[in-house]
Amino acid sequence: MDTSHVIPHRSWNLRAATVPTVVSVIGFVVLVVAFVNVFVPPLQTRFVSDTFVQFVNSKAMSFHDVLTTYIPSAATWYRPTTTAVFWFEVRIFGSDPVGYHVFALACHMLTAGLIYELARRLTGARWAALLAALIFLFCPQAHEPLWDVADLHTVLSGPVLLAALLA
């Protein structure tokens, strides 16, 4: 009888296996608690600052108007992709701010993931890459776009820039 496909039985040292497991579980719990404390409050906020202006302007724009924003003009800020994304958000999420905040959070998380990948490629060390991503993820300055959806251009630029660097 051929037993080459059977995995040989190993005896496990449970004492050695539990320390890393406990550290991993504690680390995971700490990250989840930090994540909830940092990222849930912005999801519960209403529109603030100049979000109202963008909301009203986007609601009044036609798709043709959105396309014309890609033609540079000295009369306006040149952020056509932000205008287009906000135009689509207004049509998808309406006046409920939760969707806008979730989209901003998704972009923020994507940026952190891309920072991880860039740092891993640069250093070759996963721990350094994880540290770089966590520093960005929990940096207070990086949270402003999560609270204020009018700052959409900030969360859109991170993934685009990092994806270009990684290409």
Summary of the structure (lengths in Angstrom):
residues: 167
radius of gyration: 22.4
end to end distance: 51.6
largest distance: 82.5
contacts: 394
relative contact order: 0.11
helix: 75%
strand: 0%
